[in-house]
Amino acid sequence: MKSRLFLTFPQRILGEPLLYTLGKDFSVVPNIQGASITKDRGLMALELSGEEAEIQRAISYMKEKGVTVEVMPQDRDVDLR
């Protein structure tokens, strides 16, 4: 299964290796589709591949860390330009 997500990272966690943790501690494969980072926040379009339960665990983890997670419809393209 694949899930497309739009993530907003608050400034206080921009230096944390969240994507590394997703790939290491969860049975998911993160694939960055696009990103924009400023000193105040980070925006990212991310595709997660894996079993549905693991994707949901990864989403819960990101939310616990303070990331705003929006699940995108599968047929919608995200352009961060």
Rosetta silent file (secondary structure, phi, psi, omega in degrees, C-alpha in Angstrom):
SEQUENCE: MKSRLFLTFPQRILGEPLLYTLGKDFSVVPNIQGASITKDRGLMALELSGEEAEIQRAISYMKEKGVTVEVMPQDRDVDLR
SCORE:     score description
SCORE:     0.000 S_00000001
   1 L     0.000  147.204  174.878    0.000    0.000    0.000 S_00000001
   2 E  -123.874  142.595  177.810    1.083    3.572   -0.645 S_00000001
   3 E  -130.796  129.350  177.747   -0.108    6.661    1.174 S_00000001
   4 E   -98.702  130.254 -174.416    0.577   10.221    0.023 S_00000001
   5 E  -127.192  149.477  169.509    0.960   12.749    2.806 S_00000001
   6 E  -114.667  121.454 -173.894    1.445   16.484    3.111 S_00000001
   7 E  -114.311  140.793  172.213    3.495   17.303    6.205 S_00000001
   8 E  -121.423  118.203 -178.782    4.078   20.561    8.050 S_00000001
   9 E   -99.869  127.054  174.583    7.018   20.515   10.465 S_00000001
  10 E   -71.919  158.339 -176.513    7.193   23.166   13.197 S_00000001
  11 H   -54.401  -39.071 -173.072   10.482   25.018   13.642 S_00000001
  12 H   -65.291  -16.616 -179.589   11.333   23.273   16.920 S_00000001
  13 H  -116.823   11.366 -177.518   11.707   19.840   15.273 S_00000001
  14 L   -60.620  -28.473 -178.877   13.333   20.776   11.949 S_00000001
  15 L   -87.324   -3.069 -178.368   16.688   19.345   13.045 S_00000001
  16 L   -81.901  142.799 -178.400   15.300   15.965   14.119 S_00000001
  17 L   -84.127   62.033 -175.188   15.894   12.952   11.846 S_00000001
  18 H   -63.628  -41.746 -179.002   12.222   11.961   11.562 S_00000001
  19 H   -67.622  -36.719  174.613   12.466   10.366    8.118 S_00000001
  20 H   -59.630  -45.351  179.872   15.456    8.315    9.186 S_00000001
  21 H   -62.665  -40.401  178.315   13.451    7.108   12.183 S_00000001
  22 H   -58.435  -46.760 -179.196   10.494    6.198    9.956 S_00000001
  23 H   -70.610  -27.559 -176.832   12.689    3.999    7.763 S_00000001
  24 H   -88.181  -44.289 -171.228   14.529    2.463   10.708 S_00000001
  25 H   -99.081   -9.849  179.976   11.816    1.909   13.330 S_00000001
  26 L  -125.853  152.528  178.988    8.758    1.307   11.139 S_00000001
  27 L   -86.957   62.152  177.963    8.245   -1.098    8.251 S_00000001
  28 E  -133.618  158.470  175.329    7.668    1.725    5.773 S_00000001
  29 E  -117.203  111.411  177.659    9.638    3.239    2.920 S_00000001
  30 E   -82.225  137.940  178.621    9.534    7.057    2.861 S_00000001
  31 E  -133.937  109.219 -178.418    9.822    8.729   -0.558 S_00000001
  32 E   -73.285  123.772  178.478   10.062   12.527   -0.621 S_00000001
  33 E   -93.556  -25.226  178.580    8.016   13.950   -3.495 S_00000001
  34 E   179.233  155.357 -178.982    8.860   17.588   -2.769 S_00000001
  35 E  -158.093  153.915  174.496    9.878   19.826    0.119 S_00000001
  36 E  -143.979  126.118 -178.067   10.395   23.417    1.181 S_00000001
  37 E  -127.072  131.168  173.598   12.189   24.381    4.378 S_00000001
  38 L  -120.505 -178.995  178.482   12.557   27.819    5.912 S_00000001
  39 L   -68.338  -19.798 -175.565   13.884   28.876    9.302 S_00000001
  40 L   -96.915  -28.900 -177.716   10.299   28.827   10.638 S_00000001
  41 E  -165.853  168.356  176.030    8.853   25.594    9.271 S_00000001
  42 E  -125.963  140.943  175.915    9.165   22.747    6.806 S_00000001
  43 E  -120.300  138.880 -177.820    6.649   21.568    4.227 S_00000001
  44 E  -149.497  136.769  168.756    6.907   18.167    2.585 S_00000001
  45 E   -98.787  121.427 -172.844    4.977   15.971    0.192 S_00000001
  46 E  -130.879  137.291  172.465    5.810   12.408    1.234 S_00000001
  47 E  -108.200  128.847  175.339    4.802    9.000   -0.047 S_00000001
  48 E  -111.274  129.892  175.433    4.924    6.135    2.445 S_00000001
  49 E  -111.460  141.235  178.518    4.906    2.550    1.206 S_00000001
  50 E   154.030 -174.065  176.624    4.174   -0.406    3.462 S_00000001
  51 L   -69.383  146.847 -176.299    1.417   -2.274    5.216 S_00000001
  52 H   -55.318  -41.780 -179.327   -1.536   -0.101    6.233 S_00000001
  53 H   -62.984  -39.226  179.819   -1.009   -0.746    9.961 S_00000001
  54 H   -70.691  -37.997  176.456    2.651    0.337    9.746 S_00000001
  55 H   -61.988  -42.980  179.146    1.749    3.464    7.791 S_00000001
  56 H   -64.699  -38.735  176.094   -0.792    4.360   10.471 S_00000001
  57 H   -62.864  -41.649  179.554    1.816    3.778   13.199 S_00000001
  58 H   -65.386  -40.549  177.509    4.254    6.037   11.348 S_00000001
  59 H   -63.221  -44.140  178.194    1.602    8.750   10.974 S_00000001
  60 H   -60.348  -41.785  178.518    0.800    8.538   14.694 S_00000001
  61 H   -60.075  -47.108 -179.207    4.505    8.855   15.519 S_00000001
  62 H   -62.608  -41.472  178.073    4.866   11.984   13.373 S_00000001
  63 H   -62.564  -40.228  177.760    1.783   13.555   14.962 S_00000001
  64 H   -61.779  -31.811  179.738    3.174   12.814   18.440 S_00000001
  65 L   -80.233   -8.382  177.407    6.353   14.657   17.429 S_00000001
  66 L   106.247    6.257  179.444    4.320   17.733   16.427 S_00000001
  67 L   -81.598  134.617  172.279    4.071   17.250   12.654 S_00000001
  68 E   -84.579  124.336 -175.408    0.775   18.219   11.020 S_00000001
  69 E  -117.627  123.980  174.293   -0.164   15.325    8.719 S_00000001
  70 E  -117.588  125.969  176.854   -2.697   15.571    5.902 S_00000001
  71 E   -83.015  126.358 -176.416   -3.501   12.442    3.894 S_00000001
  72 E   -94.382  145.870  172.199   -3.709   13.330    0.215 S_00000001
  73 L   -59.833  146.703 -175.631   -6.048   11.727   -2.317 S_00000001
  74 L   -64.729  -26.071 -176.003   -4.145    9.255   -4.490 S_00000001
  75 L   -98.194    8.765 -177.903   -4.921   11.056   -7.743 S_00000001
  76 L  -100.659  128.625  177.355   -3.896   14.568   -6.642 S_00000001
  77 L   -90.231  143.272  179.694   -0.461   15.895   -7.596 S_00000001
  78 L  -111.672  127.446  178.160    1.379   18.159   -5.179 S_00000001
  79 L  -122.226  113.125 -176.514    3.566   20.963   -6.516 S_00000001
  80 L   -93.747   10.575  178.461    5.552   22.825   -3.842 S_00000001
  81 L   -71.580    0.000    0.000    7.037   25.409   -6.222 S_00000001
